[in-house]
C-alpha cells in the first residue's frame, strides 16, 4: 500500500467518525442534560458536538478528494 491509499483510508475513517458523531448526539445529550453543571451551557455543548461532526466530515472528504486526485493523476 502506498501513502496515498493509506491517506484515503484515513479520510474514510474521518468521514465515518463524523457521521457517527451525528448519530450519537441524540443518544448522549439527554444524559448530559441531567448533569446540573452542564444544564446552563447546553446550547454551547450542542454547538461543539455538531461542529466536531462537521469538521470530521469535511476533513475526511477533503483528504479523500485530494489523495484520490493524486492517485488518478498517477494512473494517467
Steps between C-alpha positions, in 0.01 A plus 500: 500500500632838410467821697203630301295185552559519874398866499176413318424234761571757773263743327226238491551434871471873573181514296353203687598648836328828413187314391511301823508822702175612335330169580631499857403857601127427553587202720758676717351846547215396735760344730710817494191716568448313828834628633422823682831672424437471125131591490576872461732458203310238298478715182879536504543124548265429208695747288833337590381147422349599166808704410718199580288280273509754217877545527559124493279455195647794310855398589438144388343610172785743434761230565319247280464750216861620514659156508259349250603772255867409553433129441294574191774729364762225549285250308484723193 
